[in-house]
Amino acid sequence: MQALILGISVLITVLAAFLLVGTLFPKLVSSSRKNIDEMAGRAFWLGLVNTLFLVAVMAGLGMIVNITQVQALILFPVVVAAMIVIFAVTGLTGLSQSIGERLFADRSQIQQHLLGAGVMTLGSLTPFVGWYFLLPYMLIVGIGSVVATLSQGWRDARNKPEE
């Protein structure tokens, strides 16, 4: 019974988080979704490289905190971890919109988003396959799509002609 309550709580929390992120950052989420739709392979490899790099940076900063015993430095690995989570949630929001649109084309946009997030959540809760393959794949693609979106924005801003 506790597992059922936990599962329902996770589903409701994920749905609310995806709706909130999609509402607060519509341009970033739509660009992330576009990257997932058009170049999922590139988003995967970009996400894998960046995730491994950020995890290594976070571990290195954590070791520096342990060696130096300066507790104020703990803020740096926490900031890196928060950045990973923010990128993942933003990318997963775009992924849920994409999945919802593909599976439930006849529904409204909000219903597509909610149903896509529900499918992702339930798929991730599938024993073994969801835990060890589907969830990490979705997280890596989400992070990669956000990194691609941000790098494209930085490139556009840098190449913008000055007035």
VENJO-V894146 format. One line per field, one symbol per residue. ss: DSSP state (A for helix, B for strand, O for the rest). psi: psi as a letter, one per 40 degrees, with the letter a starting at -180 (. if undefined). Layout:
ss->???
psi->???
//
This chain:
ss->OAAAAAAAAAAAAAAAAAAAAAAAOAAAAAAAAAAAAAOAAAAAAAAAAAAAAAAAAAAAAAAAAAAAOOAAAAAAAAAAAAAAAAAAAAAAAAAAAAAAAAAOOOOOAAAAAAAAAAAAAAAAOOOOAAAAAAAAAAAAAAAAAAAAAAAAAAAAAAAOOOO
psi->ddddddddddddddddddddddddgdddddddddddddgddddddddddddddddddddddddddddefhedeedddddddddddddddddddddddddddddgdeiiddddddddddddddddehhcdddeddddddddddddddddddddddddddehhi.
//
